[in-house]
Amino acid sequence: MIEPEFDIFVIGGGINGCGIARDAAGRGYRVALAEMNDFGSGTSSGSTKLIHGGLRYLEHYEFRLVREALMEREVLWAMAPHIIWPMRFVLPFQKGGVRPAWLIRLGLFLYDHLGGRKLLPPTKSLDMRRDPAGKPLKPIFTKAFEYSDGWVDDARLVVLNARDAAGRGARILARTKVVRAEHREGCWAIELEDTRSGARRSMTARMLVNAAGPWVDQVLSRAMGHNGRATVRLVQGSHIVVKKKFDDPRAYFFQNPDNRIIFAIPYQQDYTLIGTTDRDFGSDPTDVRISQEETDYLCSAASEYFREPVRPEDIVWTYSAVRPLYDDGASKAQEATRDYVLKTDETAGAPLLNVFGGKLTTYRRLAEHALEKIGDAIGVKGSPWTAGSHLPGGDFPATGYEGLVDRLLGRFPFLADAHARRLVRAYGTDTFEMLAGATSAADLGALFGGDLYAREVEWLIAREWAHGADDILWRRTKQGLRLTTDQAHALEEYMAAIPARSVG
C-alpha cells in the first residue's frame, strides 16, 4: 500500500489553483501545486483587472453569481488593500441607446442592494454637461450613472496566494508540468517535468485537483488518458493599452450597439486600458494573440464615446487571454456562463476534482466550495478561514493606503513619491522588509529603467519565483511599459546571472 506524500495535488497555478492550495494548506492538508509556466501567466493575468459583481451578468439572470461577487468585493479589498482598491465607474447613456434608462436604473438598484455593500458608495446620477467625467466624451452624452466596483492587480493576486500557500506549508512548483497522472493503489501517482531542465520526478497524492484553466480538458486527455467530450468553452478576451485618454480617476463603462460592453480604465498613471472582447477560440491557448479584428473593434467602440478617436497607432501594449468557461451550450460567447462549476469524478479510481470557469472576484468562494468537495472525498480538515485573513503585505486597514505611503516615505525619505506609491501598491507592508537597511537610492542597486532597481528584482526572484524578465516586467511590476528593449534585455542578462549569486 502506497502512503501518499500529499493529501492534495493541484494542477494549475492560476487564481483558482493558487486559491485552493492556500485555503487547503491553511486548514492543515498536505498540499502540492504545479504550474507549467509562471504563476498567473495564462487567463489570470489577462483579465480586465476588476473586482466586480458583473453588472452585465444581470441581463443573463446570473443572480447567484452576481450576489456572491458583490459580497466578495469588500472581503477581498480588506484582504489585500495594497493590490485591490475601490473604483467608481461612469456609465453614459443617451435616449434611444442600447438600453433604456429605466432598465439601467433597475440593474444598478439591484447592484447596490444584492451584495451587502458597506464601505463602497452607492450609485448616483451625473449631469455630464457639468461633471468632469463628461469632458473627454462626445457632447451627445449628457447623462450618466456612476457606481462602485473595484480594481485589482490580477497577476499579483495570484502570486500572493501562491506565496501564502507556501508560507503555510504547501509545496509550490513553478515551471513544472504534469506529464502523467494515474491512479495506483488508491492514490494518484503524478509524473512531473521541469520545463527548464527537462528533469523528471514523481509525487503521490490522495486527491488530484485539475485547475488548469484553458488546459483543463488537455490535462484530462493527455496526462490522464480521458477521452470524454469537451467541457470548457474557450472564449478569447483581448485588451489594448493606449496613452492616457482622460485625467479623471474614474473608469468608464461603454455599451455597444451589438449589446457587448467595454471598459476604459485609468492604468498605471499614464495610460488607459480598454477592453474586453468576447469571441470563441479554437486554437492552443498558449498561442493566443489579439487579432486585427479585435484591435479594430476596440478602437471603433471606444471612439464612439471619446471626443478624440482611439487609433491603432495610439496603442502601446496589448494582451490577450482565453477564458475557460463551462460549456453550457450558450449560442454566443458573451452569453456563456461566467459562473464556476466544480465536478468530482468518481470514475477515476482515486478522487479527482475538475474546476471549470470562475472569475477573479469569486476565486476565494470557489476555493471554499472546492474544499467542501475535498472534505467529502478525503475527510474534512479545519474550517473556512480565509474571509478574515490578509494576503502577504495586506495587513493594514482597507482605507490605509495613503497612511502607509506616508510611513514608507518617513522611513525611506530618498524615495520619489511615485516610486513609493508604486511599491506600496505592489508589496504593501512587505515593502519595509524589501528596503530594509537602505539609506539612499544607491543602496537599491542597479537601475534598469523606470524605477525598477536590483533590490526589487532580487526580492522577486527570491520570494516570488520570478525567472525571466517578462515575469517581472509584465506580471509582477508592469514596468515593461516604461523600459526600452535594450533595458529589458539588460534585465534579462542580470537575472540569468542571479543563480550563481547568493540571493536572500
C-alpha positions in Angstrom: 0.0 0.0 0.0 1.4 3.4 -1.0 1.5 6.1 1.6 0.9 9.3 -0.4 3.3 12.3 0.2 0.4 14.8 -0.1 -3.3 14.9 0.6 -4.0 17.2 -2.4 -2.1 17.8 -5.6 -3.2 20.9 -7.6 -2.6 21.2 -11.3 -2.5 24.8 -12.4 -1.1 28.0 -10.9 -3.8 30.5 -11.9 -6.0 32.2 -9.4 -8.2 29.1 -8.8 -5.4 26.7 -8.3 -3.4 29.0 -6.0 -6.6 30.0 -4.1 -7.4 26.3 -3.5 -3.9 25.5 -2.4 -3.8 28.4 0.0 -7.1 27.5 1.6 -6.3 23.8 1.9 -2.8 24.5 3.4 -4.4 26.8 5.9 -6.7 24.0 7.0 -3.9 21.6 7.6 -3.9 19.5 4.4 -0.6 18.4 2.9 -0.6 20.3 -0.4 1.5 20.4 -3.6 0.8 22.6 -6.7 2.5 22.5 -10.1 2.3 25.3 -12.7 3.8 24.6 -16.1 4.7 28.3 -16.7 4.8 31.3 -14.4 2.0 31.8 -11.9 -0.9 33.7 -13.4 0.7 33.7 -16.8 -2.5 32.5 -18.5 -6.0 33.6 -18.0 -5.5 35.1 -14.6 -3.1 37.9 -15.8 -5.2 38.6 -19.0 -8.3 39.9 -17.2 -9.8 43.4 -17.2 -8.3 43.6 -13.7 -11.6 44.2 -11.9 -13.1 43.1 -8.6 -16.7 43.5 -9.7 -20.2 42.0 -9.4 -20.6 41.8 -13.1 -23.3 44.3 -13.9 -24.0 42.9 -17.3 -24.5 39.3 -15.9 -27.8 40.5 -14.5 -29.1 40.5 -18.1 -28.4 36.8 -18.3 -30.2 36.2 -14.9 -27.0 35.0 -13.2 -28.2 36.4 -9.9 -26.4 33.9 -7.7 -23.0 34.7 -9.3 -23.6 38.5 -9.1 -24.7 38.3 -5.5 -21.7 36.2 -4.5 -19.3 38.5 -6.4 -20.8 41.7 -4.9 -20.4 40.3 -1.4 -16.8 39.4 -2.2 -15.7 42.9 -3.3 -15.2 44.3 0.2 -14.0 41.0 1.6 -11.1 40.9 -0.9 -10.4 44.6 -0.5 -9.9 44.1 3.2 -7.7 41.0 2.5 -5.4 42.8 0.1 -5.8 46.6 0.2 -2.4 47.2 -1.5 -3.4 45.4 -4.7 -7.2 45.9 -4.5 -9.0 49.3 -4.2 -12.3 50.8 -4.9 -13.0 52.5 -8.3 -16.0 54.4 -9.5 -17.4 53.7 -12.9 -19.3 56.1 -15.2 -22.0 54.6 -17.4 -23.0 57.1 -20.0 -26.3 56.7 -21.8 -28.4 58.5 -24.4 -32.1 58.5 -25.4 -32.7 55.7 -27.9 -29.5 53.9 -26.9 -28.8 50.2 -26.4 -30.6 50.0 -23.0 -33.3 52.4 -21.7 -32.6 54.5 -18.6 -35.2 52.6 -16.5 -33.5 49.3 -17.2 -30.1 50.7 -16.2 -31.6 52.2 -13.0 -33.2 48.8 -12.1 -29.9 47.0 -12.7 -27.9 49.5 -10.6 -30.6 49.3 -7.8 -30.1 45.6 -7.7 -26.3 46.1 -7.9 -26.4 48.4 -4.9 -28.6 46.1 -2.7 -27.8 42.5 -3.6 -24.4 42.2 -2.0 -24.3 43.8 1.5 -22.3 46.9 0.4 -20.9 48.7 3.5 -17.9 50.9 2.6 -18.4 51.3 -1.2 -20.5 54.4 -2.0 -23.9 53.9 -3.8 -25.0 54.7 -7.4 -25.7 58.3 -8.3 -26.8 60.2 -11.4 -24.5 62.6 -13.3 -25.1 65.6 -15.5 -22.3 65.1 -17.9 -22.6 68.8 -19.1 -21.3 69.8 -15.7 -19.4 66.8 -14.3 -15.7 66.5 -15.2 -16.4 62.9 -16.4 -18.2 64.4 -19.4 -15.1 66.3 -20.6 -13.4 63.6 -22.7 -16.7 62.3 -24.1 -18.7 63.4 -27.1 -21.3 66.1 -26.2 -24.2 63.7 -27.1 -23.7 62.0 -23.8 -25.4 64.4 -21.4 -26.4 61.9 -18.7 -24.7 59.1 -16.9 -24.8 56.9 -13.8 -21.9 56.4 -11.5 -21.5 53.2 -9.5 -18.9 51.4 -7.4 -16.7 48.4 -8.1 -13.1 47.6 -7.5 -9.7 47.3 -9.2 -7.1 44.5 -8.8 -3.6 43.8 -9.9 -4.6 40.4 -11.1 -1.1 38.8 -11.6 -0.1 39.9 -8.1 -3.3 38.5 -6.6 -2.2 35.1 -8.0 1.4 35.1 -6.8 0.4 36.4 -3.3 -1.9 33.4 -3.0 0.9 31.2 -4.0 3.3 32.8 -1.5 0.8 32.5 1.3 0.1 28.8 0.4 3.9 28.2 0.6 4.1 30.0 3.9 1.5 27.7 5.3 3.4 24.6 4.2 2.3 23.9 0.6 4.9 22.7 -1.9 4.7 25.2 -4.7 6.4 24.3 -8.0 6.7 26.8 -10.8 7.6 25.8 -14.4 6.7 22.2 -13.6 4.5 20.3 -16.0 2.3 17.3 -15.1 3.1 14.8 -17.9 1.3 11.9 -16.4 -1.2 11.2 -13.6 -2.6 7.7 -12.9 -4.3 6.1 -10.0 -2.3 3.5 -8.3 -3.3 1.6 -5.1 -6.0 4.1 -4.2 -3.9 7.3 -4.8 -2.5 9.4 -7.6 1.0 8.8 -9.0 2.0 12.0 -10.7 4.9 12.4 -13.1 6.4 15.9 -13.3 8.8 17.6 -15.7 10.8 20.7 -15.0 10.2 22.8 -18.2 13.6 24.5 -17.9 15.9 21.5 -17.4 13.7 18.6 -18.6 14.4 16.7 -15.3 11.6 14.5 -14.2 10.4 13.4 -10.8 7.3 11.7 -9.3 4.9 12.5 -6.4 1.9 10.8 -4.9 -1.3 12.3 -3.5 -4.6 11.1 -2.2 -6.6 13.5 -4.4 -6.0 15.4 -7.6 -7.4 18.9 -8.3 -7.4 19.8 -12.0 -7.4 23.7 -12.0 -5.6 24.0 -15.3 -7.9 26.7 -16.7 -8.0 26.7 -20.5 -5.9 23.5 -20.4 -8.3 21.6 -18.1 -9.5 19.3 -21.0 -5.9 18.8 -22.2 -4.9 17.6 -18.7 -7.8 15.2 -18.7 -6.9 13.8 -22.1 -3.1 14.0 -22.4 -2.0 13.5 -18.8 -4.8 11.2 -17.6 -6.0 9.5 -20.8 -9.6 10.6 -20.5 -11.5 10.9 -23.8 -14.8 12.5 -22.8 -16.5 15.4 -24.6 -15.1 18.9 -24.2 -16.3 20.5 -21.0 -14.9 24.0 -21.4 -15.8 26.7 -23.9 -12.7 28.7 -24.7 -13.5 32.4 -25.1 -10.8 34.9 -26.1 -10.7 38.3 -24.4 -8.3 41.0 -25.6 -7.3 44.4 -24.3 -5.4 47.4 -25.6 -3.4 49.9 -23.6 -3.1 53.5 -25.1 -1.7 56.7 -23.9 -3.9 58.4 -21.3 -7.2 59.5 -22.7 -8.5 61.3 -19.7 -7.3 62.6 -16.3 -10.3 61.6 -14.2 -9.7 58.8 -11.7 -13.0 57.2 -12.6 -13.4 54.5 -15.2 -16.0 54.2 -18.0 -18.5 51.5 -18.9 -19.4 51.8 -22.6 -22.4 50.0 -24.1 -22.1 49.0 -27.8 -24.8 48.6 -30.4 -24.1 44.8 -30.6 -25.1 44.5 -26.9 -21.5 44.0 -25.8 -19.7 46.3 -23.4 -16.2 47.5 -23.0 -14.4 49.4 -20.2 -12.0 52.3 -20.4 -9.9 52.4 -17.2 -7.1 54.5 -15.8 -4.0 52.4 -15.9 -0.5 52.7 -14.4 -0.8 56.5 -14.1 0.0 57.4 -17.7 -2.3 55.1 -19.7 -5.8 53.9 -20.4 -6.8 50.3 -20.5 -9.6 49.4 -23.0 -11.3 46.0 -23.2 -12.5 43.4 -23.4 -13.6 41.4 -26.4 -15.6 38.2 -26.4 -15.1 35.6 -29.2 -14.9 31.8 -29.3 -11.3 30.5 -29.5 -10.4 27.2 -31.1 -6.6 27.0 -31.1 -4.0 26.3 -28.5 -4.4 28.8 -25.6 -0.6 29.1 -25.4 -0.6 30.9 -28.7 -3.4 33.5 -28.1 -2.8 36.9 -29.5 -5.0 39.9 -30.2 -6.3 39.8 -33.7 -6.6 42.7 -36.1 -10.4 42.3 -36.0 -10.3 42.7 -32.2 -8.0 45.7 -32.4 -10.3 47.4 -34.9 -13.3 46.6 -32.7 -11.9 48.1 -29.5 -10.7 51.2 -31.3 -14.0 51.7 -33.0 -16.2 51.0 -30.0 -14.2 53.4 -27.8 -14.2 56.0 -30.5 -18.0 56.1 -30.4 -17.7 57.7 -27.0 -14.4 59.7 -26.8 -14.1 63.1 -28.4 -10.7 62.1 -29.7 -10.8 58.8 -31.5 -8.7 55.8 -30.4 -6.4 54.9 -33.3 -4.3 51.8 -33.7 -1.2 53.9 -33.7 -2.1 55.1 -30.1 -1.6 51.5 -28.8 1.5 51.0 -26.6 0.7 47.4 -25.5 -1.9 44.7 -26.0 -2.6 41.5 -24.1 -5.0 38.6 -24.7 -6.1 35.6 -22.8 -8.5 32.7 -23.1 -11.3 32.3 -20.5 -12.1 28.7 -19.7 -15.9 29.0 -19.4 -18.0 26.0 -18.6 -19.7 24.8 -21.8 -23.4 25.4 -21.1 -24.4 25.4 -24.7 -24.9 29.2 -25.0 -25.1 30.4 -28.5 -22.9 33.5 -28.1 -19.5 33.7 -26.4 -20.7 36.7 -24.4 -23.7 34.8 -23.1 -21.8 31.7 -21.9 -22.0 31.5 -18.1 -19.2 33.1 -16.1 -20.2 31.0 -13.1 -17.8 28.3 -11.9 -18.6 24.6 -11.9 -16.9 22.0 -9.7 -17.1 18.4 -10.8 -15.9 15.4 -8.8 -15.0 12.4 -11.0 -15.9 9.2 -9.1 -14.7 7.0 -12.0 -11.1 8.0 -11.9 -10.0 5.3 -9.4 -8.9 7.9 -6.9 -10.6 11.2 -6.0 -10.4 13.9 -8.8 -11.9 17.4 -8.8 -12.2 19.3 -12.0 -12.6 23.1 -11.9 -14.3 24.9 -14.7 -14.9 28.6 -15.2 -14.7 31.2 -12.4 -13.5 34.8 -12.2 -11.1 36.7 -10.1 -13.8 38.2 -7.8 -15.2 34.8 -6.7 -11.9 32.8 -6.5 -12.0 32.7 -2.7 -15.5 31.4 -2.6 -14.7 28.9 -5.3 -11.8 27.7 -3.1 -14.2 27.3 -0.2 -16.6 25.3 -2.2 -13.8 23.2 -3.6 -12.6 22.4 0.0 -16.2 21.2 0.8 -15.9 18.6 -2.0 -12.3 17.8 -1.0 -13.5 17.2 2.6 -16.3 14.9 1.3 -13.7 12.9 -0.7 -10.8 12.5 1.7 -12.0 13.8 5.0 -12.5 17.2 6.5 -9.7 19.2 8.0 -10.1 22.6 9.5 -12.9 25.1 8.7 -13.3 28.1 6.4 -10.7 30.7 7.4 -9.9 33.0 4.5 -12.7 35.6 4.9 -10.9 37.4 7.7 -7.3 36.8 6.5 -4.7 39.0 4.8 -2.6 38.2 1.8 1.2 39.0 2.2 1.7 42.7 2.6 -2.0 43.4 3.1 -2.0 43.6 6.9 -3.2 47.2 7.1 -6.6 48.9 7.1 -8.6 48.8 3.8 -8.6 52.6 3.7 -5.0 52.9 4.9 -3.0 53.2 1.7 -2.2 56.9 2.0 -1.0 56.4 5.6 1.2 53.5 4.6 2.8 55.6 1.8 3.5 58.4 4.3 5.1 55.8 6.7 7.3 54.5 3.9 8.5 57.9 2.9 9.2 58.7 6.5 11.4 55.6 6.8 13.0 55.9 3.4 13.0 59.7 2.5 15.2 59.2 -0.5 12.3 57.5 -2.4 10.5 59.6 -5.0 6.8 59.9 -4.2 5.7 58.0 -7.3 8.2 55.2 -6.6 6.9 54.9 -3.0 3.3 54.7 -4.2 4.1 52.0 -6.7 6.0 49.9 -4.2 3.1 50.1 -1.6 0.6 49.2 -4.3 2.6 46.1 -5.2 4.0 45.0 -1.8 2.1 46.8 0.9 3.8 46.3 4.3 6.3 43.9 2.8 8.0 47.0 1.2 9.6 47.8 4.5 11.3 44.4 4.6 12.3 44.7 0.9 14.0 48.0 1.5 15.5 47.2 5.0 18.9 48.8 5.5 18.7 51.1 2.5 19.7 54.7 3.3 19.9 56.0 -0.3 19.0 55.1 -3.8 22.5 53.8 -4.3 21.6 51.0 -1.8 18.9 49.7 -4.1 21.5 48.6 -6.7 21.4 48.9 -10.4 18.5 50.9 -12.0 17.2 49.0 -15.0 14.7 51.7 -16.2 11.6 53.4 -14.9 12.0 53.0 -11.1 12.9 49.3 -11.2 16.0 48.7 -9.1 18.1 45.5 -8.5 16.8 45.3 -4.9 13.3 44.8 -6.1 14.4 42.3 -8.8 16.2 40.2 -6.3 13.3 40.2 -4.0 11.0 38.9 -6.8 13.4 36.2 -7.7 13.9 35.1 -4.0 10.3 35.5 -2.8 8.0 35.2 -5.9 9.5 32.7 -8.2 10.4 35.3 -10.9 12.6 33.6 -13.5 12.7 35.8 -16.6 12.3 39.5 -17.5 8.7 39.0 -18.6 7.8 37.7 -15.2 8.9 40.9 -13.6 8.1 43.5 -16.4 4.6 42.4 -17.4 3.2 40.5 -14.5 4.7 41.5 -11.1 5.5 45.2 -11.8 4.1 46.3 -15.2 7.4 48.2 -15.7 7.5 46.8 -19.2 5.5 49.9 -20.2 8.5 52.1 -19.2 11.6 50.1 -20.1 13.1 50.1 -23.6 14.0 46.9 -25.4 17.7 47.4 -24.5 16.8 47.9 -20.8 14.6 44.8 -20.8 17.5 42.8 -22.4 19.9 44.1 -19.7 17.4 42.9 -17.0 17.2 39.5 -18.7 21.0 39.2 -18.6 21.2 40.3 -15.0 18.6 37.8 -14.0 20.3 35.0 -15.8 23.4 35.5 -13.6 21.4 35.5 -10.4 21.5 31.7 -9.7 25.3 31.9 -9.4 24.9 34.6 -6.7 23.6 34.4 -3.2 20.1 35.9 -3.0 18.5 36.1 0.4 
